Each structure stands twice: as structure tokens, then as C-alpha cells.
């Protein structure tokens, strides 16, 4: 019996979070496309929106779920959920913190162009970490609800 909208055992909140994370990925990819087209103002707005949406999802959805799973993960660290949970949480937190750092850095450097070579690699690493965290989050969703 499913309680969510995706036909799994997941609740509505977990389904909404999964859909939101996939939507954020689409926004991130649209932002990358804008950067390739050298439309940096649209790129910045899209990336800022993605970081803000992800921050809200982390605070409102992922943190409560994490702290519900945490006691089980501590008691049985070899179980399938905790082995997926820890890397997802660590990589996702790192990606989010890097995203926040880059957005703040770009907002502070509006008066002069940032050193693009350094920031470009930070952005690419952040995107890669975010995609890895998303893949682990999807794996966690399937381990837990499918």
C-alpha cells in the first residue's frame, strides 16, 4: 500500500523531495547551458535558485528524515540503509556548502569579474558532487521505499 504519489511505500514528503531534487538537477543543467552560451546573469540566477531550493529541502525534509534514521544507523552501521545514508549525507552536505560558498562569492564579486579559471573548477566539482549525492539519494529512496 503506497502513501505517496510515485506508487512506492514512500510518504508524500519523500516523493515530493525526490521530484524536487530531480527538478533542481534540471535547473542546474539549464544553468550550465546558460553559462556555455555566456549568459552569465541567467546562469547566476538559475544556480542561486537551485542552491536556495536545495537548502530549503535539506532543512525542511532531509534533516528530519536523517534524524529519524540516525538511531537505527548508529545501532546497526552495517545495514543497507546506513551504508547508503552516511556517504549521501556527507557528499550532499559538502556539495551544498560549496554551492552556498560559490553563490556568495559570485554575489560579492559583482564589482569586478571573478577569477574564472578557479571558480569554473569549483563549480564543476560542486556539480559533480551534487550529482553523486543525488544518485546516492535516489539509491537511498529505492533501498528504503521500493
N, C-alpha and C positions, 0 to 999 in steps of 0.2 A: 504494500500500500504506500503510495507516494504522497508526500505532503507539499512538495514543491511544484514548480511549473515545467521541469525538464523530464518528468517521469521517472525519477530515481527516488531513493529513500531520503534524499536531502530535503531540508526545510526550505521554505520560501526565501529566507535570508541568504542561505548558501547558494541557491540558484541565482538570485539577483546578483550576488557578489561575482559569481563565475561569469555571468553575462556582462557585468560592468567591467571586469578585468579584460575580457575579450574586446569590449568597446574601447577601453583605454589603449590596448595594443593597436587598434585601428587608428586611433588619434595619433599615437606615436609614429606609426608608419606614414600617416599623412604629413606629420611634421617633418619627417625625414625627406619626404618627397618635396616639400616646400623649400627645405634647405638646399636640396640638389638644384632646384630651379632658382636658387639665390634670392628667394623671397624670405629674408630673414625675419621680418616683422611677423609674418604669418607663422613661420616656424616657431618663433619665441612664444607667441600666443598659444599655439597648439600644445607645445611642450609644457608651458606653465599650467594650462588647463588639465593636462594629463597628470602632472605631479600633484596638483591640488585634489583632483578626483581620487587619486590613489591614496593620498594622505587621509582623506575622509573615510575611504573604505577600510584602511588599516585601523584607524581609531574606532570607527563605529561597528565594524563587522569582524575583522580579523583578530584584533586584540581580545575581545570577549571569547571568541571561539578558541583562541590559543590558550587562554587561561582556564577554559573548561577542559581542554585536553591535557594540560600540563601535569596534573596529579597522576594521570594514567601513564604519561610519558616518563615521569620520574620513577614510578614504581616498576615499570617494565620497559626499559630503554631499547630492548632488542625487538619489541613488537613492530609490526609493519608500519603502523601509524607514526610512532616516534622517529623511526629511521627516515621517514619522509618529512616529518614536521621540522626537525632541527635544521637541516640544510635549507629548506624552504624559508623558514623564518630568518635565518642568518643572511642568506643571499638577498632575500627580499628587503630586509632592513638596510643592508648596505646599498642596494640599488636605490631605495627611496631616499636615503640620506645623501647619496651622491647627486640624485636628481634635484633635491632641495638646494644643495650647495651650488649646483650649476645654475639653477634659476636665479638664486640670489646674486651670484657672481655676475650673471648677464644683466640683471636689473641695476646693479651698482656701477657697471661699466658702460652706461649709456652715453657718457660724455666722450668717451674715446673707444675705438674698436679694441676688443679683447685680443689677446694673442691667440689667433685662431688655431694655430698648429697644436698648441697644448689643449685648448678647450675641445677641439674636434675629437681628440683621442679620449678625453674624459667622457664626452657624450657617447661615443661608440661603446666604450666599456660599460657605461651605465645602461645603455640599451641592451647590450648583451646580457648583463646581469639580470635586468628586468625580465627578459625573455626566458632565461633559465629559471628564475623564480616563478614565473607564470607557468612554465611547463611542470615544475615541481608542485605548484598549487593545483594544477589540473590532475596530476597523479594522486595527490592527497585527496582531492574530491572523489576520484574513482575508487581509491582504496577504502575510503570511508562510506561512500554512499551507493556505489554501483555493485 
